[in-house]
Amino acid sequence: MPGARLTHEDRGDIAAWLADGLGYAEMARRLGRPTSTVSREVSRNGGPAGYRADRAQRATGQRARRSRPTPAVPAPTHDFVSDFAALMEHTGLPRMAARVFASLVTTDAGVLTAAELVRLLRVSPASVSKAVGYLEGLELVRRDRDPARRRERYHIDDDVWLHTWLTSARTNVLLADLARRGTSVFGPTTAAGARLEHMRRFFVRLSEDMAGGPTSDDALTVFAALVHTRVPMTVTALAAGLDWPPARTETALREAAAANTDPLVVHHIAPDTYTVTAHPDRLTPTQREALKPHT
């Protein structure tokens, strides 16, 4: 069929006709192809003396795979992904990490291989590997190996923003505690102490905003402790770990439980025992039931 690709059978005929000494024009007539198609096929696959049908078929397949274009991305989608990556870069992510992250977030499956990212972003495999390693360190991306294809796959979790929120909340609490300790070390009347006290107040306010309401430093500390341990804790165990009196710990826990923080809350699950749980309004009953095996 004129215009269609040469088949393996066509290539077998060409090899046989070359052995018989047939000219390109006669081969083209028998195949119903332009003479230039036959001459180009022979010249790029070893010439008249070295042409082999099987080798020519394999080489053509390899050339087709190398030249296959990356599917065009619709302009609105491309613009959004670019804007997403630019914003992530503005928040502090390195440029390549921001591009990889934006690509994973906006792909339907939430999963891409290194080769797919290389083609999509038109960058080197080393650039993708370095970016993924950076994102793994932030717990924004995880990787596994596809046993069938022997390739690594990179995943974006649907609860990635929860991980980010928890990381930010823990960081704010740690910064507030560090600033409070620094104020004590340098003294509140010194310039350094006053600067650190200003820093402490800032991060306390920031933590209060994230919690959805005013919360004391002690409440934020027990909240951070429960997030850190990720298991239910008694007042006694928390008090021992924080090196606080039980009464102070119990007061802080009650305040943290009353804060009604979204997406997480400090929940009183049993006498003298607290844990961090998902906000009751964040997941539907159907979602909670479906996620039971993973909790």
Secondary structure, 3 states (H helix, E strand, C coil): CCCCCCCHHHHHHHHHHHHHCCCHHHHHHHHCCCHHHHHHHHHCCCHHHHCCHHHHHHHHHHHHHHHCCCCCCCHHHHHHHHHHHHHHHHCCCCHHHHHHHHHHHHCCCCEEEHHHHHHHHCCCHHHHHHHHHHHHHCCCCEEEEECCCCEEEEECCCCHHHHHHHHHHHHHHHHHHHHHHHHHHHCCCCHHHHHHHHHHHHHHHHHHHHHCCCCCHHHHHHHHHHHHHCCCEEHHHHHHHHCCCHHHHHHHHHHHHHCCCCCEEEEEEECCEEEEEECCCCCCHHHHHHCHHHC
